[in-house]
Amino acid sequence: MHCVVKKEPINTTPLVSIITPLFNAEKYIAQTLESVQQQSYTNWEHIIVNDASKDASEEIVKSIAKKDPRVQFVSLPENKGAAHCRNHATELAQGEYIAFLDSDDLWHPEKLTKQIGFMQAHNCEVSYTSYLHIDEAGEGLHKRVKALAELPYKKQLRNNYIGNLTGVYHASTLGKIAAPPIRKRQDWAVWLSAIKKSGKPALGLVEDLAYYRVRDGSISSNKLALISHNFKFYRSYLGYSWGASVYRLLRFFWEYFIVRPKNIEKM
């Protein structure tokens, strides 16, 4: 007599933890939260960690959280930086999946439905999507960053191909991944670690499912100022020798200026 092993059914709507660091974003945070609340996928928790904002951000989020128990608000007494906020929220997260959304960015209403379904269909532990650029007023800038269909560890090592507002990882299998205590490039480190832990490439869903807001004077808009941080990422965080770090930095330049633009489209 053969023993029949009964397989547990897959939960098609697992809890997704959405993590948002918040600092002086009163102009945008209501729109950001609204883009989450308008998701067709409804089984989520949204953890917002206020990094000692000086504007009306806290009042806005508290008002929304009172009406929606899925919105969780935590306020820090002093400014600690975005990485600390993300890590604090990650510790609190209860979801099977963890996703990130900054306080000025937006999601397409079908993002979670399509992305979680995509991950389940492909037995995928790390995924990301294409996204569009918008200006401070929310108007399109006619620019698309197209996701690669597959992103292996070596490719991600050359350049951060995952827009943080699009990335999702399966925390139930990979565990919770904390950003390292480095000043910049923490999101790059998180996605690199996630791919390494999964043991297989991240998969890209080639659909425009998020909107990245380009703000005047933002840190991320000044790419040249981040060169030293890229070098430190290889040298201090990944532990490469000085020479190897220089080589990696040169590879980064090649990838960033020659290879990656092929995946950036004007509309």
Secondary structure by P-SEA (a helix, b strand, c coil): cbbbbbbcccccccbbbbbbbbccccccaaaaaaaaaacccccbbbbbbbcccccaaaaaaaaaaaacccbbbbbbcccccaaaaaaaaaaaccccbbbbbccccccccaaaaaaaaaaaaaccccbbbbbbbbccccccccccccccccccaaaaaacccccccccccccccccbbbbcccccaaaaaaaaaaaaaacbbbbbcccccbbbbbbccccccccccaaaaaaaaacccccccaaaaaaaaaaaaaaaccccccccccc
